[in-house]
Amino acid sequence: MTVETINAELWLDDSDSIDLYARAWTWLHESAVYGHSAHRLITRARAQLGLT
């Protein structure tokens, strides 16, 4: 399996590495927010940073 990071391309050929990478994407997918929820999260983050 070939995967790309921000600055490199990785070749994962052992099942432990592939499983870890797949779990990482699952974690990201489960924590993602969209639509109104995403807008609310961004608005709160901007307020905390004093950017509103």
N, C-alpha and C positions, 0 to 999 in steps of 0.2 A: 504494500500500500504506500503510495506517495502522498504526502501532505505538505502544505505550504504554511509557513509561519510568516511573520512580518518581514523577516530578513533572510529566510533560508527555506530550502526544500529538503524535506526529510524522507528517508525511505525506511518504513517500519516493516520488518519482516518476521518479527516474533509475536506470538499471540498475546503475550502480556502487554507489550507496547500498543498493539492494535486495540486491545480491550480497554486500556487506560485512555487512549485517545477517544474511543467511542463513548466512554463514560463521561469524559470531559464535555463532549458535545451535548450529551443528555443533560448534564448539570446546567449548562448554559441555556439550553432550550427550556428547561423547567423554570429557570429564574428570569427569563425574558418577559417583558411586558410590552404591550402594543396599544395603539389607539389612545383612548382617553386615559388609561392607566399610565401609559408612557409619558403623556403630556403632563400629567399631575406630578410624576416622579421628577421630570426635568424642571418643572416650575419650583418644586420644593428644593431641589439641589441648587438652582440659581439663587433662590432666596437665602439659603444657608451661606452661600458665597458672597452675598451682597450684590448680586448682578441684576436684580430686578429693578 
